[in-house]
Structures are given as C-alpha cells and as structure tokens.
C-alpha cells in the first residue's frame, strides 16, 4: 500500500475560482470515483495541495467532506486513506439504489413545471457536452445534479438525499475509458430520454429507464467494457 498519492501527480493545477473549496472537492471526488487516486492510497493534504496548486487548507476541508461521504477515512497524524469498496459492497449500493430511484419516477409525473423541465434540459445538455469532451468532473457533477433535481420533486427529502449520497459513493473506474472511446455520450443521452418520458407522463417507461441507467453504472461504467453490460440485474 503506497504512502504517497502518486496518482495525484496527474491532477491538473487549478485556476483560482470564486469557490475554491467546492472546486477542490469536486476534483478530488472525481479522482476517487474514477480511480485516478487508487483505493487504499494514503494521501496528505499538503501533497494534494501541491499537485493542485493550492494550499493545504481547502484540500483538508474537502477531504473532511469526503470523509463524511464515506469516500475517505481520516488516519491520525498521517492524512487520509481512500476507502476501498468490494464488488459485494458496490452491488449492495446498486441494489439499494434500485429500490429507491426507479420506483420514485412515477411520483415525479405531473410535479415538474415547464421551468423545471427547462432546467433538466440544461443539465442534460451540459452532461452530454461534458461526456463528449471527456470532462469527467463536469459529467459526474451534472449527472448528480440532474438526478437530484428530479428526485427533489417527489416530496421525500430523506429519500432524495439518501439516493444522492449512494450515487456519490459509487465507484466508476471504467468512466475514463468509455469517454476516451466516445461511448460515454450514449449514456449521457439517456438523460434526454428520461426527460421525454417524464414530459409524456410515462411513469412506467421512466422507471424502467432508471433501472437500466443504474445497471450501466454498476456494470459498463464500472469496468469500461460493454461485455459486463449484457447481464440482467445488478452484477460486477
């Protein structure tokens, strides 16, 4: 197990944005979810800060947020270790998401305003653009915001936050390979299909699409291979 975050050398130094902490958080979260910083790695805020071109303070604050999300654990006097996730644990996360998200789609029917659909279209367009330009940080952020926005209309805040948390904890190690091969855009287009189903009042269709969407996340998005996306149900 490494004691230095060698994958962090591939992180791109940041331009200083208005909200530095949030930008650092999003980049580190993306690096963990996609496997650029390997699970089990022991990392330090000063080393990551140097790689990102920022001080250790916003990195440390971001890592504490990630610890609350379950992506890292604090190691006293050493830094942070990237939490390892077994195939069984990832299967369990996907199984819980299948219980929560797809059955919620019919409840959103008739509750999204025209302005809401315009916002969903904006997020779907942004997600597709990020996929086509291999911007994984943008893709994951817009994807998370898109689904959170839909779930926010079912009048169950606890379900919305739990589903969003589970989405954040999912590991998608094949995402970079899919993006480099130009196949991530196909998954991004599912957002536009979901919008069309919700607009048409097709709750059953929206529910089935969400089952497929979560299945992609656990199989082809996790591995980068379409061979793993030919099985029914949740599998590694």
ZALUM-837451 format. One record per atom (N, C-alpha, C, CB): residue in three letters; y, z, x. Coordinates in steps of 0.1 Angstrom, whole numbers, padded with zeros to 4 digits, always signed. Last residue first. Glycine has a CB too. Layout:
! ZALUM-837451
alaYZX;...
***
This chain:
! ZALUM-837451
unk-0076-0111-0213;unk-0069-0113-0200;unk-0072-0126-0194;unk-0075-0102-0190;unk-0067-0113-0248;unk-0076-0112-0237;unk-0069-0114-0224;unk-0087-0122-0238;unk-0066-0113-0282;unk-0060-0108-0270;unk-0070-0107-0259;unk-0053-0095-0272;unk-0076-0143-0300;unk-0073-0129-0299;unk-0066-0125-0286;unk-0085-0121-0301;unk-0095-0169-0285;unk-0089-0163-0297;unk-0086-0148-0294;unk-0098-0165-0309;unk-0086-0188-0256;unk-0094-0179-0263;unk-0087-0174-0275;unk-0097-0167-0254;unk-0070-0204-0242;unk-0079-0211-0251;unk-0087-0202-0259;unk-0087-0220-0243;unk-0055-0195-0221;unk-0048-0195-0234;unk-0057-0202-0245;unk-0035-0202-0234;unk-0065-0198-0197;unk-0066-0185-0202;unk-0060-0184-0216;unk-0059-0175-0193;unk-0057-0224-0190;unk-0072-0221-0193;unk-0074-0208-0200;unk-0080-0222-0180;unk-0032-0224-0183;unk-0034-0227-0197;unk-0049-0225-0200;unk-0030-0241-0200;unk-0019-0200-0161;unk-0029-0210-0163;unk-0032-0212-0178;unk-0042-0206-0156;unk-0002-0179-0157;unk+0003-0192-0153;unk-0007-0203-0156;unk+0007-0192-0139;unk-0008-0153-0165;unk-0016-0159-0155;unk-0010-0172-0149;unk-0030-0161-0159;unk+0009-0145-0185;unk+0005-0135-0176;unk-0002-0141-0164;unk-0005-0125-0182;unk+0012-0167-0201;unk+0024-0162-0194;unk+0020-0152-0183;unk+0033-0156-0204;unk-0015-0170-0211;unk-0009-0180-0202;unk+0003-0175-0195;unk-0006-0193-0210;unk-0018-0141-0222;unk-0027-0149-0215;unk-0020-0159-0206;unk-0036-0157-0225;unk+0003-0126-0233;unk-0008-0119-0227;unk-0017-0128-0218;unk-0017-0111-0237;unk+0019-0145-0244;unk+0025-0136-0234;unk+0014-0129-0226;unk+0033-0126-0241;unk+0003-0159-0262;unk+0008-0166-0250;unk+0012-0156-0239;unk+0019-0176-0253;unk+0001-0138-0281;unk-0011-0143-0274;unk-0007-0150-0261;unk-0019-0151-0283;unk+0027-0138-0291;unk+0022-0126-0283;unk+0010-0130-0275;unk+0020-0114-0292;unk+0026-0163-0303;unk+0036-0160-0293;unk+0032-0149-0284;unk+0050-0157-0300;unk+0006-0160-0323;unk+0004-0170-0312;unk+0013-0167-0300;unk+0007-0184-0317;unk+0019-0141-0339;unk+0006-0138-0333;unk+0003-0147-0321;unk-0005-0139-0344;unk+0042-0156-0346;unk+0044-0144-0338;unk+0030-0140-0332;unk+0050-0132-0346;unk+0029-0175-0363;unk+0036-0179-0350;unk+0038-0167-0341;unk+0049-0186-0354;unk+0021-0158-0384;unk+0011-0165-0375;unk+0017-0169-0362;unk+0005-0177-0383;unk+0046-0151-0395;unk+0037-0141-0390;unk+0027-0147-0380;unk+0030-0134-0401;unk+0056-0175-0402;unk+0063-0168-0392;unk+0054-0157-0386;unk+0076-0161-0398;unk+0038-0182-0423;unk+0039-0190-0411;unk+0046-0183-0400;unk+0047-0203-0414;unk+0043-0161-0441;unk+0030-0162-0435;unk+0030-0171-0423;unk+0020-0168-0445;unk+0070-0166-0448;unk+0067-0154-0441;unk+0053-0155-0434;unk+0067-0142-0450;unk+0091-0189-0451;unk+0077-0189-0449;unk+0072-0177-0441;unk+0073-0203-0441;unk+0118-0194-0456;unk+0111-0183-0464;unk+0096-0183-0462;unk+0115-0185-0478;unk+0131-0211-0440;unk+0124-0217-0451;unk+0117-0206-0460;unk+0113-0226-0446;unk+0140-0194-0420;unk+0150-0200-0429;unk+0143-0205-0442;unk+0157-0212-0422;unk+0116-0188-0408;unk+0123-0177-0415;unk+0134-0183-0424;unk+0130-0168-0404;unk+0110-0214-0398;unk+0101-0207-0407;unk+0108-0196-0415;unk+0089-0201-0400;unk+0132-0218-0380;unk+0129-0227-0391;unk+0120-0221-0402;unk+0123-0240-0386;unk+0127-0197-0362;unk+0139-0197-0370;unk+0137-0206-0382;unk+0151-0202-0361;unk+0103-0206-0350;unk+0103-0193-0358;unk+0116-0193-0367;unk+0103-0181-0348;unk+0112-0229-0337;unk+0102-0230-0348;unk+0102-0218-0357;unk+0088-0232-0342;unk+0128-0217-0318;unk+0134-0226-0328;unk+0125-0228-0340;unk+0138-0240-0322;unk+0108-0203-0303;unk+0119-0196-0310;unk+0126-0204-0321;unk+0130-0192-0299;unk+0093-0223-0292;unk+0087-0215-0303;unk+0098-0207-0310;unk+0076-0206-0298;unk+0106-0231-0270;unk+0108-0239-0282;unk+0102-0232-0295;unk+0103-0253-0281;unk+0095-0216-0250;unk+0109-0213-0255;unk+0112-0220-0268;unk+0119-0217-0244;unk+0071-0229-0245;unk+0071-0215-0251;unk+0085-0212-0257;unk+0067-0205-0241;unk+0082-0252-0234;unk+0073-0253-0246;unk+0073-0239-0253;unk+0059-0257-0242;unk+0094-0243-0210;unk+0102-0248-0221;unk+0094-0249-0234;unk+0108-0261-0218;unk+0074-0238-0193;unk+0080-0227-0199;unk+0088-0231-0211;unk+0088-0218-0189;unk+0067-0260-0179;unk+0059-0257-0191;unk+0065-0245-0199;unk+0045-0255-0188;unk+0075-0268-0154;unk+0082-0274-0165;unk+0076-0270-0178;unk+0083-0288-0164;unk+0065-0256-0132;unk+0058-0268-0136;unk+0064-0274-0149;unk+0043-0264-0139;unk+0082-0234-0129;unk+0082-0244-0119;unk+0075-0257-0123;unk+0076-0239-0106;unk+0074-0220-0152;unk+0087-0225-0151;unk+0088-0236-0141;unk+0097-0214-0148;unk+0048-0212-0145;unk+0050-0221-0157;unk+0064-0227-0156;unk+0049-0212-0169;unk+0053-0196-0122;unk+0046-0208-0121;unk+0048-0218-0133;unk+0031-0205-0119;unk+0067-0175-0134;unk+0074-0183-0124;unk+0067-0197-0122;unk+0075-0176-0111;unk+0048-0164-0152;unk+0060-0170-0157;unk+0067-0179-0147;unk+0070-0159-0161;unk+0026-0149-0145;unk+0025-0164-0144;unk+0038-0171-0148;unk+0014-0168-0153;unk+0031-0123-0149;unk+0031-0127-0135;unk+0030-0143-0134;unk+0019-0121-0128;unk+0044-0103-0168;unk+0042-0118-0170;unk+0042-0125-0156;unk+0054-0123-0178;unk+0037-0073-0184;unk+0039-0080-0171;unk+0035-0095-0173;unk+0029-0074-0160;unk+0056-0053-0207;unk+0046-0063-0205;unk+0048-0070-0191;unk+0045-0074-0216;unk+0077-0037-0212;unk+0067-0032-0203;unk+0056-0042-0199;unk+0060-0020-0208;unk+0092-0050-0231;unk+0098-0048-0218;unk+0087-0044-0207;unk+0109-0038-0218;unk+0076-0048-0253;unk+0079-0061-0248;unk+0084-0060-0233;unk+0089-0069-0256;unk+0078-0021-0258;unk+0065-0026-0254;unk+0067-0040-0248;unk+0055-0027-0266;unk+0105-0020-0265;unk+0100-0012-0254;unk+0087-0018-0249;unk+0099+0002-0257;unk+0104-0035-0289;unk+0112-0039-0278;unk+0108-0033-0265;unk+0127-0037-0280;unk+0088-0018-0305;unk+0084-0032-0302;unk+0091-0037-0290;unk+0086-0041-0314;unk+0105+0005-0306;unk+0092+0006-0300;unk+0087-0008-0296;unk+0082+0012-0310;unk+0128-0005-0319;unk+0129+0000-0306;unk+0115+0001-0299;unk+0136+0014-0306;unk+0116-0013-0344;unk+0124-0022-0336;unk+0124-0018-0322;unk+0138-0024-0342;unk+0106+0011-0354;unk+0097+0000-0351;unk+0103-0010-0341;unk+0092-0007-0364;unk+0130+0025-0357;unk+0120+0030-0348;unk+0110+0019-0344;unk+0113+0042-0354;unk+0144+0010-0377;unk+0149+0011-0363;unk+0138+0016-0353;unk+0161+0020-0362;unk+0139-0009-0400;unk+0130+0001-0395;unk+0133+0002-0380;unk+0115-0003-0397;unk+0150-0032-0413;unk+0154-0018-0417;unk+0143-0008-0413;unk+0155-0018-0432;unk+0147-0057-0404;unk+0136-0052-0413;unk+0138-0038-0417;unk+0123-0053-0406;unk+0165-0066-0386;unk+0168-0069-0400;unk+0157-0063-0409;unk+0169-0084-0402;unk+0157-0062-0360;unk+0167-0053-0365;unk+0170-0055-0380;unk+0180-0055-0357;unk+0140-0083-0355;unk+0134-0070-0360;unk+0144-0061-0365;unk+0126-0064-0348;unk+0159-0102-0346;unk+0151-0104-0358;unk+0146-0091-0364;unk+0139-0114-0355;unk+0168-0089-0323;unk+0177-0092-0333;unk+0170-0095-0347;unk+0186-0105-0330;unk+0145-0088-0307;unk+0151-0075-0311;unk+0161-0078-0323;unk+0159-0069-0300;unk+0142-0115-0301;unk+0132-0108-0310;unk+0137-0095-0315;unk+0119-0106-0302;unk+0165-0120-0286;unk+0162-0128-0298;unk+0153-0120-0307;unk+0155-0141-0293;unk+0164-0102-0264;unk+0175-0101-0274;unk+0172-0108-0287;unk+0188-0106-0268;unk+0141-0112-0251;unk+0141-0099-0256;unk+0152-0097-0267;unk+0143-0089-0245;unk+0151-0138-0245;unk+0139-0136-0253;unk+0138-0123-0259;unk+0126-0139-0245;unk+0172-0132-0228;unk+0175-0139-0241;unk+0163-0137-0251;unk+0178-0153-0239;unk+0158-0120-0207;unk+0168-0113-0214;unk+0171-0119-0227;unk+0181-0114-0205;unk+0140-0140-0198;unk+0135-0127-0203;unk+0145-0120-0211;unk+0130-0119-0192;unk+0158-0160-0191;unk+0148-0163-0201;unk+0143-0150-0207;unk+0136-0170-0195;unk+0174-0149-0171;unk+0180-0153-0183;unk+0170-0154-0194;unk+0188-0165-0181;unk+0153-0145-0152;unk+0161-0134-0156;unk+0168-0137-0170;unk+0172-0129-0146;unk+0145-0171-0147;unk+0136-0162-0154;unk+0143-0150-0159;unk+0125-0158-0144;unk+0155-0201-0148;unk+0162-0189-0147;unk+0154-0178-0154;unk+0177-0190-0153;unk+0146-0228-0148;unk+0139-0218-0141;unk+0146-0205-0138;unk+0134-0224-0128;unk+0158-0244-0166;unk+0165-0243-0153;unk+0158-0233-0144;unk+0180-0239-0155;unk+0143-0241-0189;unk+0143-0254-0182;unk+0150-0254-0169;unk+0151-0264-0191;unk+0148-0214-0195;unk+0134-0219-0192;unk+0135-0232-0184;unk+0126-0220-0205;unk+0175-0215-0201;unk+0170-0207-0190;unk+0156-0211-0186;unk+0170-0192-0194;unk+0174-0232-0224;unk+0181-0236-0212;unk+0177-0228-0200;unk+0197-0234-0214;unk+0160-0215-0241;unk+0154-0228-0237;unk+0161-0233-0224;unk+0156-0238-0249;unk+0178-0194-0244;unk+0165-0191-0238;unk+0158-0204-0233;unk+0156-0184-0249;unk+0199-0206-0256;unk+0201-0201-0243;unk+0188-0198-0236;unk+0209-0187-0244;unk+0187-0213-0280;unk+0192-0224-0272;unk+0194-0219-0257;unk+0206-0229-0277;unk+0182-0188-0290;unk+0171-0197-0288;unk+0175-0208-0278;unk+0166-0203-0301;unk+0208-0178-0293;unk+0199-0171-0284;unk+0187-0180-0280;unk+0194-0158-0290;unk+0218-0196-0312;unk+0225-0195-0299;unk+0215-0188-0289;unk+0238-0186-0300;unk+0201-0190-0333;unk+0201-0204-0328;unk+0207-0203-0314;unk+0209-0214-0337;unk+0209-0164-0339;unk+0195-0167-0334;unk+0194-0181-0328;unk+0185-0166-0346;unk+0235-0169-0348;unk+0232-0161-0336;unk+0218-0163-0330;unk+0235-0146-0339;unk+0229-0183-0371;unk+0236-0190-0360;unk+0235-0182-0347;unk+0251-0190-0364;unk+0216-0163-0385;unk+0208-0175-0381;unk+0216-0183-0370;unk+0205-0184-0393;unk+0238-0147-0390;unk+0227-0142-0382;unk+0218-0153-0377;unk+0218-0133-0391;unk+0253-0163-0406;unk+0259-0159-0393;unk+0248-0154-0384;unk+0270-0148-0395;unk+0236-0162-0428;unk+0239-0175-0421;unk+0244-0172-0407;unk+0248-0184-0430;unk+0215-0133-0425;unk+0226-0141-0431;unk+0228-0154-0423;unk+0240-0133-0430;unk+0184-0121-0433;unk+0192-0127-0422;unk+0203-0136-0428;unk+0183-0134-0412;unk+0168-0115-0454;unk+0177-0105-0449;unk+0186-0109-0438;unk+0169-0093-0444;unk+0149-0134-0461;unk+0160-0131-0471;unk+0170-0121-0466;unk+0154-0126-0483;unk+0124-0120-0441;unk+0128-0131-0450;unk+0138-0126-0460;unk+0115-0136-0458;unk+0116-0098-0428;unk+0129-0103-0424;unk+0133-0114-0433;unk+0128-0108-0410;unk+0090-0093-0438;unk+0101-0084-0442;unk+0115-0089-0438;unk+0098-0070-0435;unk+0075-0112-0424;unk+0078-0114-0438;unk+0089-0105-0443;unk+0066-0112-0447;unk+0074-0099-0398;unk+0081-0112-0400;unk+0084-0114-0415;unk+0074-0123-0395;unk+0057-0078-0394;unk+0071-0075-0398;unk+0079-0088-0402;unk+0078-0068-0386;unk+0033-0086-0386;unk+0034-0082-0400;unk+0048-0079-0404;unk+0025-0070-0402;unk+0041-0092-0357;unk+0037-0103-0367;unk+0039-0098-0382;unk+0024-0108-0365;unk+0047-0065-0346;unk+0056-0076-0348;unk+0053-0086-0358;unk+0058-0082-0335;unk+0025-0045-0348;unk+0039-0042-0352;unk+0047-0055-0355;unk+0046-0035-0341;unk+0000-0054-0339;unk+0001-0045-0351;unk+0015-0044-0357;unk-0005-0032-0348;unk+0007-0067-0316;unk+0002-0075-0327;unk+0002-0067-0340;unk-0012-0079-0324;unk+0015-0045-0300;unk+0025-0054-0305;unk+0020-0063-0316;unk+0029-0063-0293;unk-0011-0034-0296;unk-0001-0027-0304;unk+0010-0036-0309;unk+0005-0015-0296;unk-0022-0055-0281;unk-0028-0051-0293;unk-0019-0044-0302;unk-0041-0043-0291;unk-0005-0054-0258;unk-0005-0066-0267;unk-0011-0063-0280;unk-0013-0077-0260;unk-0013-0029-0248;unk+0001-0032-0252;unk+0002-0043-0261;unk+0009-0034-0239;unk-0040-0034-0243;unk-0037-0024-0253;unk-0022-0026-0257;unk-0038-0010-0247;unk-0038-0053-0222;unk-0045-0057-0235;unk-0041-0047-0246;unk-0060-0057-0233;unk-0027-0037-0203;unk-0019-0048-0208;unk-0025-0053-0221;unk-0019-0059-0198;unk-0048-0019-0199;unk-0035-0014-0204;unk-0027-0025-0210;unk-0028-0007-0192;unk-0068-0037-0189;unk-0070-0029-0202;unk-0057-0024-0207;unk-0080-0018-0199;unk-0056-0046-0166;unk-0058-0055-0176;unk-0060-0048-0190;unk-0070-0064-0173;unk-0032-0020-0155;unk-0046-0026-0155;unk-0046-0037-0166;unk-0057-0016-0157;unk-0003-0018-0137;unk-0008-0019-0151;unk-0022-0026-0150;unk+0002-0027-0160;unk+0016+0004-0117;unk+0005-0005-0118;unk+0000-0006-0132;unk-0006-0002-0108;unk+0051+0008-0111;unk+0039+0012-0118;unk+0029+0001-0119;unk+0043+0017-0133;unk+0065+0010-0079;unk+0063+0001-0091;unk+0050+0005-0098;unk+0063-0013-0086;unk+0081+0040-0069;unk+0069+0032-0069;unk+0067+0023-0081;unk+0056+0040-0066;unk+0110+0050-0052;unk+0103+0046-0064;unk+0091+0037-0062;unk+0113+0039-0073;unk+0115+0075-0029;unk+0121+0064-0036;unk+0114+0062-0049;unk+0120+0051-0028;unk+0112+0099-0014;unk+0107+0086-0008;unk+0113+0074-0016;unk+0092+0085-0009;unk+0117+0123-0025;unk+0121+0121-0011;unk+0117+0108-0005;unk+0116+0132-0003;unk+0094+0117-0050;unk+0103+0126-0044;unk+0105+0124-0029;unk+0099+0141-0047;unk+0093+0089-0068;unk+0085+0096-0057;unk+0095+0104-0050;unk+0077+0086-0048;unk+0093+0078-0101;unk+0100+0084-0090;unk+0091+0092-0081;unk+0111+0094-0096;unk+0079+0047-0112;unk+0079+0062-0112;unk+0086+0067-0100;unk+0064+0066-0112;unk+0086+0019-0134;unk+0086+0025-0120;unk+0084+0040-0122;unk+0098+0022-0112;unk+0084+0013-0160;unk+0081+0002-0150;unk+0080+0008-0136;unk+0092-0008-0151;unk+0091+0030-0180;unk+0077+0030-0176;unk+0074+0020-0166;unk+0069+0028-0188;unk+0117+0034-0188;unk+0110+0023-0195;unk+0095+0022-0191;unk+0116+0009-0192;unk+0124+0053-0170;unk+0123+0057-0184;unk+0116+0046-0192;unk+0137+0059-0190;unk+0125+0037-0148;unk+0115+0048-0148;unk+0114+0053-0163;unk+0120+0060-0139;unk+0147+0021-0153;unk+0133+0015-0153;unk+0122+0025-0153;unk+0132+0006-0141;unk+0167+0040-0150;unk+0165+0034-0163;unk+0151+0028-0164;unk+0176+0023-0166;unk+0164+0045-0123;unk+0161+0056-0132;unk+0159+0051-0147;unk+0173+0066-0132;unk+0171+0020-0113;unk+0157+0024-0112;unk+0154+0036-0121;unk+0154+0028-0097;unk+0199+0020-0119;unk+0190+0011-0126;unk+0175+0015-0125;unk+0192-0003-0120;unk+0207+0041-0101;unk+0209+0042-0116;unk+0200+0033-0124;unk+0224+0040-0119;unk+0200+0028-0077;unk+0194+0041-0081;unk+0195+0043-0096;unk+0200+0053-0073;unk+0218+0006-0078;unk+0203+0004-0078;unk+0196+0017-0082;unk+0199+0000-0063;unk+0243+0018-0078;unk+0239+0011-0090;unk+0224+0008-0090;unk+0246-0002-0092;unk+0240+0031-0051;unk+0242+0038-0063;unk+0238+0031-0076;unk+0257+0042-0064;unk+0237+0015-0028;unk+0225+0021-0034;unk+0227+0027-0047;unk+0220+0032-0024;unk+0258-0015-0032;unk+0255-0001-0027;unk+0242+0004-0033;unk+0267+0008-0029;unk+0246-0049-0027;unk+0254-0038-0034;unk+0251-0025-0028;unk+0251-0038-0050;unk+0230-0070-0020;unk+0243-0070-0016;unk+0252-0060-0023;unk+0249-0084-0017;unk+0203-0069-0024;unk+0211-0074-0035;unk+0226-0075-0031;unk+0210-0066-0047;unk+0194-0057-0001;unk+0189-0071-0004;unk+0197-0077-0015;unk+0174-0070-0009;unk+0207-0033-0002;unk+0210-0042+0009;unk+0205-0056+0005;unk+0203-0037+0022;unk+0194-0022-0024;unk+0208-0025-0025;unk+0212-0034-0014;unk+0215-0012-0024;unk+0168-0019-0014;unk+0170-0029-0025;unk+0185-0032-0026;unk+0165-0023-0038;unk+0174+0001+0005;unk+0168-0012+0009;unk+0170-0022-0002;unk+0153-0010+0012;unk+0184+0022-0011;unk+0192+0016-0001;unk+0187+0002+0003;unk+0193+0025+0011;unk+0162+0028-0029;unk+0175+0022-0034;unk+0183+0016-0023;unk+0182+0033-0041;unk+0129+0017-0020;unk+0140+0026-0019;unk+0153+0020-0024;unk+0142+0031-0004;unk+0095+0015-0030;unk+0108+0009-0027;unk+0119+0020-0027;unk+0112-0002-0038;unk+0062+0007-0028;unk+0071+0018-0027;unk+0085+0013-0022;unk+0066+0030-0017;unk+0041-0011-0050;unk+0050-0011-0039;unk+0059+0001-0040;unk+0059-0024-0039;unk+0026-0012-0073;unk+0022-0003-0063;unk+0031-0002-0051;unk+0008-0007-0058;unk+0033-0046-0080;unk+0030-0032-0085;unk+0023-0024-0074;unk+0020-0033-0097;unk+0058-0063-0061;unk+0044-0061-0065;unk+0042-0047-0070;unk+0035-0064-0053;unk+0083-0082-0071;unk+0081-0069-0065;unk+0068-0064-0070;unk+0093-0058-0068;unk+0075-0103-0086;unk+0081-0106-0073;unk+0082-0093-0065;unk+0095-0111-0075;unk+0064-0099-0111;unk+0056-0096-0100;unk+0062-0100-0086;unk+0043-0104-0101;unk+0078-0101-0134;unk+0072-0113-0129;unk+0064-0111-0117;unk+0083-0123-0127;unk+0086-0074-0137;unk+0079-0080-0148;unk+0072-0093-0143;unk+0088-0084-0160;unk+0102-0071-0113;unk+0090-0063-0116;unk+0081-0070-0126;unk+0093-0049-0121;unk+0122-0089-0116;unk+0114-0089-0104;unk+0101-0082-0106;unk+0122-0084-0092;unk+0134-0080-0140;unk+0128-0093-0139;unk+0118-0094-0128;unk+0138-0104-0139;unk+0144-0055-0132;unk+0134-0056-0142;unk+0127-0069-0142;unk+0141-0054-0156;unk+0163-0064-0113;unk+0151-0056-0108;unk+0140-0056-0119;unk+0156-0041-0106;unk+0181-0078-0130;unk+0174-0085-0119;unk+0162-0077-0114;unk+0184-0087-0107;unk+0189-0058-0148;unk+0182-0070-0153;unk+0174-0077-0141;unk+0192-0079-0159;unk+0201-0039-0130;unk+0190-0035-0139;unk+0182-0048-0143;unk+0195-0027-0151;unk+0223-0054-0121;unk+0212-0050-0111;unk+0200-0046-0119;unk+0217-0037-0103;unk+0236-0057-0145;unk+0232-0069-0138;unk+0221-0065-0128;unk+0243-0076-0130;unk+0243-0031-0151;unk+0234-0038-0160;unk+0229-0051-0153;unk+0242-0043-0172;unk+0260-0024-0129;unk+0247-0017-0131;unk+0238-0025-0140;unk+0250-0003-0138;unk+0282-0042-0132;unk+0273-0043-0120;unk+0259-0036-0123;unk+0279-0037-0108;unk+0299-0057-0152;unk+0290-0046-0154;unk+0279-0047-0143;unk+0283-0046-0168;unk+0314-0077-0140;unk+0321-0067-0147;unk+0312-0054-0149;unk+0326-0071-0160;unk+0298-0085-0108;unk+0301-0088-0122;unk+0309-0076-0128;unk+0289-0090-0131;unk+0298-0098-0077;unk+0301-0086-0084;unk+0306-0089-0099;unk+0312-0078-0076;unk+0268-0117-0071;unk+0283-0116-0072;unk+0286-0104-0080;unk+0288-0130-0079;unk+0240-0105-0052;unk+0247-0106-0065;unk+0262-0108-0062;unk+0245-0095-0074;unk+0214-0120-0033;unk+0226-0112-0034;unk+0234-0115-0046;unk+0234-0113-0021;unk+0182-0124-0046;unk+0194-0131-0043;unk+0206-0121-0044;unk+0196-0143-0053;unk+0151-0114-0032;unk+0161-0112-0042;unk+0174-0118-0037;unk+0163-0097-0045;unk+0133-0115-0011;unk+0135-0128-0019;unk+0146-0126-0030;unk+0122-0132-0024;unk+0131-0090-0002;unk+0138-0100+0007;unk+0141-0113+0000;unk+0131-0102+0020;unk+0115-0077-0019;unk+0129-0076-0022;unk+0137-0086-0013;unk+0134-0062-0020;unk+0089-0078-0010;unk+0093-0088-0019;unk+0108-0088-0022;unk+0086-0087-0032;unk+0089-0055+0008;unk+0090-0068+0013;unk+0094-0079+0003;unk+0077-0072+0020;unk+0098-0026+0006;unk+0097-0036-0005;unk+0099-0050+0000;unk+0108-0033-0015;unk+0076-0005+0024;unk+0088-0012+0024;unk+0087-0024+0013;unk+0092-0018+0038;unk+0051+0004+0023;unk+0061+0014+0022;unk+0075+0008+0022;unk+0060+0024+0034;unk+0022-0009+0007;unk+0033-0011+0015;unk+0043+0000+0013;unk+0040-0024+0013;unk-0012+0000+0008;unk+0000+0000+0000;unk+0012+0000+0009;unk+0000+0012-0010;
***
